[in-house]
Amino acid sequence: MKKYIQDFEIVYNLRLNKDYFILKLFSEDELTTILPAQFAEVRIPDSSSTFLRRPISIHDVNYEKNTITLLIRIAGKGTEKLSELKAGELINLIFPLGNSFSLPIMDKVLLIGGGCGVAPMLYTAKYFMQFGFMPTLLLGYRDKESILRKEKFGKYGNVFYTTEDGSFGEKGTVLDHSLFSSDSFNFKKIYACGPEAMLKNVAARAKAKNIDCEVSLENMMACGIGACLCCVQNTTTGHKCVCTEGPVFNTKDLIW
């Protein structure tokens, strides 16, 4: 898939809570096709101390309005700088990068997101619905105040929540949710994104139930084009760059 280096105008910068914010970006050019779980490398504007771009999951796409939405967690100087940008300013993206979640071949699809791993799940659910699949989403957060875009997610599937303190949904992590212990757990495919420990456990649960499972990895990245080799993942067929041969892998192919 062809990659683009392109300036976008910031439509708005919306702070969701102390850790997360939304950047909605407008392009004067028609958007290329973007697939679920692909990401962008974002240049940090006017920063003398931040040289590397930041890899950010693509949270939503609106082709009619030529907009891309990024859901970003503040994790350091680069993302802090992005959180300070104003409407009307320009930001440069390299996109769309990486591979994508595969389209389901049958219904009964479960999407699991934990922490900032919820970011690609909105567009994934929206994309799958365009092809006639109504996904179930299981999203995990620290507490009620951490929940992101609840109304928006509710448009694209049946959504279940966990919070670590039990302030909303079921108490615990996504792995503690009663969906996993229910006799009606008859999903045909699982897609997940989140911390590595969560993904390993989701993969084990999927294997035990003989369910095909794809995960989007959050390995540390720098270049985004496979040159620096800092995001290498061990697989059954050798080392793979997560930024180019991922971020999505079938869990049966991973060696953790």
C-alpha positions in Angstrom: 0.0 0.0 0.0 1.3 3.4 -1.0 2.4 5.7 1.9 1.9 9.5 2.0 3.7 12.4 3.6 1.1 15.0 4.1 0.2 18.1 6.0 -3.1 18.2 7.9 -5.0 21.1 9.4 -6.1 20.7 13.0 -9.9 20.9 13.1 -9.9 20.7 16.9 -7.8 19.5 19.9 -10.1 18.1 22.5 -8.8 17.1 26.0 -10.7 14.0 27.2 -9.1 13.7 30.7 -5.7 14.3 32.2 -4.0 11.5 30.1 -5.8 11.5 26.7 -6.8 14.0 24.0 -8.3 13.9 20.5 -6.8 15.5 17.4 -9.2 15.8 14.5 -7.3 16.5 11.3 -8.5 17.8 7.9 -6.8 17.1 4.6 -7.4 19.2 1.5 -6.6 16.1 -0.6 -8.8 13.1 -0.9 -7.8 10.5 1.7 -6.3 7.3 0.6 -7.8 4.0 1.9 -7.0 3.4 5.6 -7.5 0.0 7.1 -8.2 -0.9 10.8 -5.2 -1.0 13.1 -3.0 1.0 10.7 -1.1 4.0 12.2 0.5 7.3 11.3 4.0 8.7 12.2 3.4 12.2 13.5 6.0 14.9 13.3 6.2 17.0 16.5 6.0 20.6 15.3 8.5 23.3 16.3 10.4 21.1 18.8 14.2 21.4 19.1 14.3 18.5 21.6 12.0 16.0 19.9 13.5 14.8 16.6 11.7 11.5 16.0 8.1 11.2 14.9 5.6 9.5 17.2 3.6 6.4 16.1 -0.1 7.0 16.7 -3.0 4.6 16.0 -5.6 5.9 13.6 -8.8 6.2 15.8 -11.3 7.2 13.2 -11.6 8.2 9.5 -14.3 10.2 7.7 -13.8 10.0 3.9 -16.7 12.4 3.2 -15.2 15.1 5.3 -11.5 14.2 4.6 -10.7 13.9 8.3 -8.6 11.6 10.4 -9.0 11.4 14.2 -6.1 10.5 16.5 -6.7 9.4 20.1 -3.4 10.2 21.9 -2.1 9.4 25.4 0.3 11.9 26.9 3.4 9.9 27.6 6.3 12.3 27.2 7.6 15.6 25.7 6.5 14.7 22.2 2.9 13.9 23.0 2.7 16.7 25.5 3.7 19.1 22.7 0.9 17.6 20.5 -1.6 18.2 23.2 -0.8 21.9 23.1 -1.6 22.4 19.4 -4.4 24.7 18.4 -7.2 24.5 15.7 -5.9 25.9 12.4 -2.3 24.8 12.9 -0.7 22.3 10.6 0.7 18.9 11.4 2.6 16.5 9.2 1.8 12.7 9.0 3.3 9.7 7.2 0.4 7.3 6.7 -1.1 4.8 6.4 1.6 2.6 8.0 1.7 -1.1 8.9 -0.7 -3.9 8.1 -4.2 -4.3 9.4 -6.7 -6.5 11.1 -8.2 -8.9 8.5 -11.8 -8.7 7.6 -13.9 -11.4 9.4 -15.3 -14.2 7.3 -18.2 -14.9 9.7 -20.2 -13.1 12.4 -19.6 -13.3 16.2 -16.6 -11.0 16.4 -15.0 -9.8 19.7 -12.8 -6.7 19.8 -10.8 -6.3 23.0 -9.0 -3.0 24.0 -7.1 -2.2 27.1 -5.7 1.2 28.1 -4.5 3.1 25.0 -5.2 -0.1 23.1 -8.8 1.0 22.8 -7.7 3.6 20.2 -7.7 1.5 17.0 -10.9 -0.4 18.1 -13.3 2.4 17.2 -12.4 2.5 13.5 -12.1 -1.3 13.5 -15.7 -1.7 14.7 -16.9 1.0 12.3 -15.0 -0.6 9.4 -16.4 -4.1 10.1 -19.9 -2.8 10.3 -19.6 -1.4 6.8 -19.2 -5.0 5.7 -22.2 -6.3 7.7 -20.5 -7.5 10.8 -21.8 -6.3 14.2 -18.9 -6.6 16.7 -18.9 -7.0 20.4 -16.4 -4.7 22.2 -14.8 -5.4 25.5 -12.9 -2.3 26.8 -10.9 -2.1 30.0 -9.9 1.1 31.9 -8.4 2.0 35.3 -11.6 3.7 36.6 -14.8 5.4 35.5 -13.0 8.8 34.9 -10.6 7.0 32.4 -13.4 5.8 30.1 -13.0 7.3 26.6 -15.7 8.2 24.1 -18.4 5.9 25.5 -21.2 7.3 23.3 -19.1 7.0 20.2 -18.1 3.4 20.8 -21.7 2.6 21.5 -22.6 3.4 17.8 -20.5 0.6 16.4 -21.3 -2.5 18.5 -22.4 -4.0 21.8 -20.0 -2.6 24.3 -18.9 -4.2 27.7 -16.6 -2.4 30.2 -14.3 -3.3 33.0 -12.6 -0.9 35.4 -9.9 -1.9 37.8 -11.7 -0.3 40.8 -15.2 -1.4 39.8 -16.5 2.1 39.4 -18.0 1.2 36.0 -18.9 -2.0 34.4 -17.4 -5.2 35.9 -14.5 -4.9 38.4 -11.0 -6.0 37.2 -9.3 -6.2 33.8 -10.8 -7.3 30.5 -9.6 -10.8 31.3 -11.8 -10.9 34.5 -15.0 -10.1 32.6 -17.8 -12.6 32.8 -17.9 -12.9 29.0 -15.0 -15.3 29.2 -16.7 -17.6 31.7 -20.1 -17.5 30.1 -21.5 -20.6 28.4 -22.6 -18.2 25.5 -18.9 -17.3 24.7 -19.2 -18.5 21.1 -17.1 -15.9 19.3 -15.5 -17.0 16.0 -12.7 -14.4 15.9 -11.0 -12.2 18.5 -9.1 -9.0 17.8 -7.1 -7.3 20.6 -4.9 -4.3 21.3 -3.3 -3.3 24.6 -0.4 -4.1 26.9 1.7 -7.2 26.1 0.6 -9.0 29.3 -3.0 -8.6 28.4 -2.4 -9.8 24.8 -0.6 -12.9 26.0 -3.5 -13.8 28.2 -6.1 -13.1 25.5 -4.1 -15.3 23.1 -4.0 -18.1 25.7 -7.8 -17.8 26.3 -8.4 -17.9 22.5 -6.1 -20.9 22.0 -7.9 -22.8 24.8 -11.2 -22.1 23.1 -9.9 -22.8 19.6 -10.7 -19.3 18.5 -8.6 -17.5 15.8 -7.0 -14.4 17.3 -5.2 -11.3 15.9 -3.4 -8.8 18.1 -2.1 -5.3 17.3 1.3 -4.9 19.1 2.4 -1.8 20.9 6.2 -2.3 20.6 8.4 0.7 20.9 8.9 2.3 17.4 11.1 5.0 16.0 11.3 5.2 12.2 8.0 3.5 11.3 9.5 2.2 8.1 11.6 -0.8 9.2 15.0 0.9 9.1 15.9 1.2 12.7 14.9 -2.4 13.8 14.0 -1.2 17.4 10.5 -2.8 17.1 11.5 -6.3 16.1 9.2 -9.1 17.3 10.1 -12.8 17.4 7.8 -15.0 15.4 7.6 -18.6 14.2 9.1 -17.5 10.9 11.9 -15.3 12.4 12.2 -11.7 13.5 9.6 -9.3 12.1 9.5 -5.5 12.2 6.2 -4.5 13.9 6.1 -1.2 12.1 6.1 -2.8 8.6 5.2 -6.5 9.0 2.9 -5.7 11.8 1.5 -4.2 14.0 -1.1 -7.0 13.5 -0.1 -10.6 14.0 -2.0 -13.8 14.3 -1.2 -15.0 17.8 -0.4 -18.5 16.5 2.6 -16.9 14.7 4.0 -15.1 17.8 6.8 -16.2 20.1 6.6 -14.3 23.3 
